[in-house]
Amino acid sequence: MAIKSKNIATTCVHSGPMPDAHGAVMPPIYLSSTYAFETVGKQRTFDYGRSGNPTRFALETCLAELEGGIRGFAFGTGMAATATLIQLFNAGDHFLVHDDLYGGTYRLMASVMTTKGVDVEFINMRDLDKLRAAIRPNTRGIWTETPTNPLMNLLDLTAIAAIAKEHNVITLCDNTFLSPYFQRPLDLGMDIVMHSTTKYLNGHSDVVGGGAVTNNPELADKIGMLQNAMGSGQAPFDCFLVLRGIKTLPVRMDVHNANALALAKWLQTRPEIKEVLHPGLESHPQHELAKRQMSGYGGTFSFRMQNGEMVKKALSNVKMFTLAESLGGVESLIEQPWTMTHVSMPEDVRIAVGITDDLVRVSVGIEHIDDIIADLQQAFEA
């Protein structure tokens, strides 16, 4: 039986177990595609793998408890989670999206959602007056991401949620960068929180997955129906891997957080660097908001070098850092959003929001901080 605790470290370890006839300490991997009915017209808890699976249920229960929601959902990828959630909206709806966000999400909103007849509008939600002015009678949803990828801008979730509730608008928040260990959007008033569980929740760069949690019973029923109808649920073995990763989320996140902040402070001293975009620094324009709505800053942040050519040379000379997309694993990764994670955004859109070729994003791993700094130092000097 799951142990209930107000402490997230305990929840990470003990949430999600299932009764098992053999006393398995870890949730078993159930690979069955179908399940026997008790009798004609009377099914057991599960009947078909697309509709539900014991291992997936364990992960979904864990996600709900970590985010403080009533029901969780596990999806095949983070984009599968997002694609399922946007099916909550219909032709004729107006949907507001923060303009600085992950490139894959932008592509889905701009290239796919609009084909359904949904009016998608990208705005700067750091300006709450702009948000208020953008809401129309047919506005049905607001999509947020905070901290934003890759510019590390923060959105005031409590204020956005309050504005949305005045107009009966559904709010959604991508919480991938911080995980529920450092930020719980549902507690701040959001209706739905989503994750790419590929990142910090799994934490080992060996599986892709997505998650969503809500505290609204009506939305929970709708999301459950869509997950089943679309077949976007996550496979049992992948669910097992994410559950395994969550067990160590607290200890990993504390090291990610400490290493990233130390690296950010070191980067501020380097002549190659124009600007460090890390909400834990007092120089960040939203540092006070960060302290108010986050309990930590995570392990991913960005910085600007003097020019794009310097970025190219530095990223070509890293040795311990891996030049790769993604984030949230135990290893340190480095990338140039201009040519990698955000290349799917039109060039003029990237420039308008501030994603330029001088920008570098790092996912700081759990290696020793001295080795992390030494690798960037030698890459800069090269």
C-alpha positions in Angstrom: 0.0 0.0 0.0 1.3 3.4 -0.9 2.6 5.5 1.9 1.1 9.0 2.1 3.5 11.8 3.0 3.6 15.6 2.7 7.3 15.3 1.9 7.9 14.9 -1.8 11.1 12.9 -1.3 9.1 10.2 0.5 6.4 10.4 -2.2 9.0 9.8 -4.9 10.1 6.6 -3.3 6.8 5.2 -2.2 4.1 6.4 -4.6 2.8 4.1 -7.3 3.3 0.6 -5.9 0.6 -2.0 -6.7 -0.5 -5.1 -4.7 1.5 -8.0 -6.0 1.0 -11.7 -5.1 4.7 -12.2 -4.9 5.5 -9.2 -2.8 7.5 -7.4 -5.4 9.1 -4.2 -4.0 9.1 -2.5 -7.4 6.0 -2.4 -9.6 6.2 -5.2 -12.1 6.2 -4.7 -15.8 2.9 -5.9 -17.2 3.3 -6.7 -20.9 -0.1 -8.2 -21.5 -2.1 -6.6 -24.3 -5.5 -7.9 -23.1 -7.0 -9.0 -19.8 -9.6 -11.7 -19.0 -13.1 -10.7 -18.0 -14.4 -12.2 -14.8 -17.6 -13.2 -16.6 -19.8 -12.0 -19.5 -20.4 -8.3 -19.1 -18.2 -8.0 -16.0 -14.6 -6.8 -16.6 -11.8 -6.6 -14.1 -9.9 -3.3 -13.5 -8.2 -3.6 -16.9 -9.5 -5.0 -20.1 -7.2 -3.8 -23.0 -3.7 -2.4 -23.0 -4.5 0.8 -24.8 -7.2 1.6 -22.3 -5.1 0.9 -19.2 -2.2 -1.2 -17.8 -1.2 -1.9 -14.2 2.4 -0.5 -14.7 1.0 2.6 -16.4 -1.5 3.0 -13.7 1.3 2.9 -11.1 3.1 5.7 -12.9 0.0 7.8 -13.4 -0.8 7.5 -9.7 2.7 8.6 -8.9 2.5 11.6 -11.2 -0.8 12.7 -9.7 0.6 12.5 -6.1 3.8 14.4 -7.0 1.9 17.3 -8.6 -1.0 17.3 -6.1 -3.7 16.4 -8.6 -6.6 14.0 -8.6 -5.5 12.0 -11.7 -2.4 11.6 -13.8 -1.8 10.4 -17.3 1.3 8.9 -18.9 1.9 9.3 -22.7 4.3 7.9 -25.2 6.2 11.2 -25.5 6.0 14.7 -24.2 4.6 15.8 -27.6 2.0 13.0 -27.4 0.9 14.5 -24.1 0.7 18.0 -25.6 -1.1 16.7 -28.7 -3.7 14.9 -26.6 -4.3 18.0 -24.4 -4.9 20.3 -27.3 -7.7 18.0 -28.4 -9.7 19.6 -25.5 -10.1 22.6 -27.8 -12.3 22.9 -30.9 -12.7 24.8 -34.1 -13.7 28.4 -33.4 -11.9 28.4 -30.0 -9.3 31.1 -29.3 -6.1 29.7 -27.7 -3.4 31.9 -26.1 0.2 30.7 -26.0 3.2 32.3 -24.5 5.5 33.4 -27.3 8.8 32.1 -25.9 8.6 28.3 -25.6 10.0 25.0 -26.8 10.3 24.7 -30.5 8.4 21.5 -30.8 5.4 22.9 -29.0 5.5 26.0 -31.2 5.5 23.8 -34.3 2.5 21.8 -33.0 0.5 24.9 -32.1 1.4 26.8 -35.3 1.3 24.0 -37.8 -1.1 21.4 -36.5 -3.5 23.0 -34.0 -4.4 25.8 -36.5 -5.5 23.2 -39.1 -8.3 22.2 -36.7 -9.7 25.8 -37.0 -8.4 26.8 -33.6 -7.3 30.4 -33.5 -3.8 30.2 -31.9 -2.3 33.5 -30.7 1.2 33.9 -29.4 1.7 36.7 -26.9 4.2 37.8 -24.2 2.5 36.7 -21.0 5.1 38.3 -18.8 3.0 41.4 -19.5 -0.2 40.7 -17.6 -1.9 43.7 -19.2 -1.3 42.2 -22.7 -2.8 38.9 -21.5 -5.9 40.6 -20.2 -6.3 42.6 -23.4 -5.9 39.4 -25.5 -8.7 37.5 -23.9 -11.8 37.3 -26.1 -15.3 35.9 -25.6 -14.2 32.7 -27.4 -10.9 32.3 -25.5 -10.9 28.8 -24.2 -7.3 28.0 -23.2 -4.0 29.5 -22.1 -0.7 27.6 -22.5 2.2 28.5 -20.3 5.7 27.3 -19.9 7.9 28.5 -17.0 10.8 28.8 -17.0 10.7 29.1 -20.7 12.8 27.1 -23.1 15.5 28.4 -23.8 15.4 32.0 -22.6 14.6 31.2 -18.9 11.8 33.8 -18.7 9.3 33.2 -15.9 5.6 33.5 -15.9 3.6 34.5 -12.9 1.3 31.4 -12.7 -0.8 32.7 -9.8 -1.6 35.9 -11.6 -2.3 34.2 -14.9 -4.5 31.6 -13.2 -6.5 34.4 -11.5 -7.0 36.2 -14.8 -8.1 33.0 -16.5 -10.6 32.1 -13.8 -12.3 35.5 -14.3 -13.1 34.4 -17.8 -13.6 30.7 -17.3 -10.5 29.8 -19.4 -8.6 26.6 -18.9 -4.9 27.0 -18.0 -2.1 24.6 -18.9 1.5 24.7 -17.7 4.5 22.9 -19.0 6.5 22.1 -15.9 9.3 20.1 -17.6 12.2 22.3 -16.6 11.6 22.2 -12.8 9.7 19.0 -12.2 7.2 18.9 -9.2 10.2 18.9 -6.9 10.8 22.6 -7.5 7.4 23.8 -8.8 3.8 22.7 -8.5 1.7 24.6 -10.9 -1.6 23.1 -9.7 -1.0 24.6 -6.3 -0.5 28.0 -8.0 -3.9 27.8 -9.7 -3.2 26.0 -13.0 -5.8 23.5 -14.2 -3.5 21.1 -16.0 0.2 20.5 -15.7 2.2 18.6 -18.3 5.7 17.2 -18.5 8.1 15.7 -20.9 9.0 12.8 -18.5 11.9 12.1 -20.8 13.7 14.9 -18.9 14.1 15.3 -15.1 11.4 12.9 -14.0 13.1 9.9 -15.7 16.5 11.6 -15.5 18.6 9.0 -17.3 18.3 9.8 -21.0 17.1 6.2 -21.8 13.3 6.6 -22.5 10.9 9.2 -24.0 7.6 9.9 -22.3 5.0 12.5 -21.4 2.8 13.2 -18.4 -0.2 15.3 -17.5 -2.0 15.9 -14.2 -5.2 17.8 -13.3 -7.1 18.5 -10.2 -10.4 19.1 -12.1 -12.7 16.0 -12.3 -14.4 17.1 -15.5 -11.0 17.7 -17.2 -9.7 14.4 -15.9 -12.6 12.5 -17.5 -12.0 14.3 -20.8 -8.3 13.7 -20.8 -8.8 10.0 -20.0 -11.3 9.7 -22.9 -8.9 11.3 -25.3 -5.9 9.2 -24.1 -7.9 6.1 -24.8 -9.5 7.2 -28.0 -6.2 8.5 -29.5 -4.1 5.6 -28.2 -1.4 8.0 -26.9 -0.7 6.2 -23.6 2.8 5.1 -22.7 4.1 1.5 -23.1 4.5 -0.5 -19.9 8.3 -0.9 -20.0 8.7 2.8 -20.6 6.4 3.5 -17.6 8.6 1.3 -15.5 11.7 3.2 -16.5 10.1 6.6 -15.6 8.9 5.2 -12.3 12.4 3.9 -11.6 13.9 7.4 -12.4 11.4 9.2 -10.1 12.7 7.2 -7.1 15.9 9.3 -7.2 14.3 12.6 -8.4 15.0 14.6 -5.1 18.7 13.7 -4.8 19.3 14.3 -8.5 17.5 17.6 -8.6 19.4 19.0 -5.6 22.7 18.3 -7.4 21.5 19.6 -10.7 20.3 22.8 -9.0 23.6 23.3 -7.1 25.8 22.6 -10.1 23.8 24.8 -12.4 23.9 27.8 -10.1 27.6 27.4 -9.4 28.3 27.2 -13.2 26.1 30.3 -13.8 28.0 32.3 -11.3 31.3 31.2 -12.8 30.1 32.1 -16.3 29.4 35.7 -15.1 33.1 36.1 -14.6 34.1 35.1 -18.1 35.0 37.6 -20.8 33.5 35.3 -23.5 30.0 35.7 -21.9 27.7 38.7 -22.6 24.8 37.5 -20.4 23.8 34.6 -18.2 20.1 33.7 -18.1 19.5 31.9 -14.8 16.6 32.8 -12.5 18.7 32.0 -9.4 21.0 34.9 -10.1 20.1 38.3 -8.6 20.8 39.8 -12.0 17.8 37.9 -13.5 14.9 40.4 -13.9 12.4 38.0 -12.4 14.6 36.7 -9.5 12.0 37.7 -6.9 9.2 35.8 -8.8 11.5 32.8 -8.9 11.9 32.9 -5.2 8.2 33.2 -4.7 6.8 30.4 -6.9 9.8 28.0 -7.2 11.7 26.2 -4.4 14.7 25.7 -6.7 16.0 26.7 -10.1 16.6 23.4 -11.8 19.6 22.3 -13.8 19.0 23.9 -17.2 19.8 27.5 -18.2 21.1 29.6 -21.1 23.8 32.1 -21.7 24.9 34.4 -24.5 28.4 34.4 -25.9 30.0 37.4 -27.7 28.9 36.1 -31.1 27.7 33.1 -33.0 31.1 32.2 -34.3 32.4 31.9 -30.7 29.5 29.6 -29.9 30.3 27.4 -32.8 34.0 27.1 -31.8 33.3 26.5 -28.1 30.6 23.8 -28.7 33.0 22.1 -31.1 35.6 21.8 -28.4 33.7 20.5 -25.4 34.9 17.1 -24.1 32.8 16.1 -21.1 29.7 18.0 -22.2 27.8 16.2 -25.0 26.6 18.3 -27.9 23.1 17.1 -28.0 19.4 18.1 -27.7 17.3 17.2 -24.7 18.0 17.9 -21.1 17.4 16.6 -17.6 19.7 13.5 -17.7 22.5 12.8 -15.2 25.1 13.8 -17.9 25.8 17.4 -18.9 24.5 18.4 -22.4 25.1 21.6 -24.4 23.4 22.9 -27.5 22.7 26.0 -29.7 19.0 26.5 -29.9 19.3 28.5 -33.1 20.4 25.5 -35.1 19.1 22.7 -32.9 16.1 22.6 -30.5 14.4 25.7 -32.0 15.2 25.4 -35.7 11.5 24.4 -36.3 10.5 28.0 -35.4 10.6 30.5 -38.3 13.8 32.6 -38.3 11.9 35.8 -37.8 10.0 34.4 -34.8 13.2 33.2 -33.2 14.8 36.6 -33.6 11.7 38.4 -32.3 11.6 36.5 -29.0 15.4 36.6 -28.6 16.6 33.2 -29.8 19.7 34.2 -31.7 22.9 32.4 -32.8 24.9 33.7 -29.7 22.6 31.8 -27.3 23.8 28.5 -25.7 21.6 26.2 -23.5 23.2 23.8 -21.0 21.6 21.0 -19.1 24.0 20.7 -16.2 24.5 17.1 -15.0 25.4 15.6 -11.7 29.2 15.3 -12.4 31.5 17.1 -10.0 31.2 20.8 -10.5 35.0 21.3 -10.9 35.0 19.0 -13.9 31.9 20.8 -15.4 33.6 24.2 -15.1 37.0 22.8 -16.3 35.4 21.5 -19.5 33.8 24.8 -20.5 37.0 26.6 -19.5 39.1 24.6 -21.9 36.4 24.8 -24.6 36.4 28.6 -24.3 40.2 28.8 -24.4 40.3 26.5 -27.4 
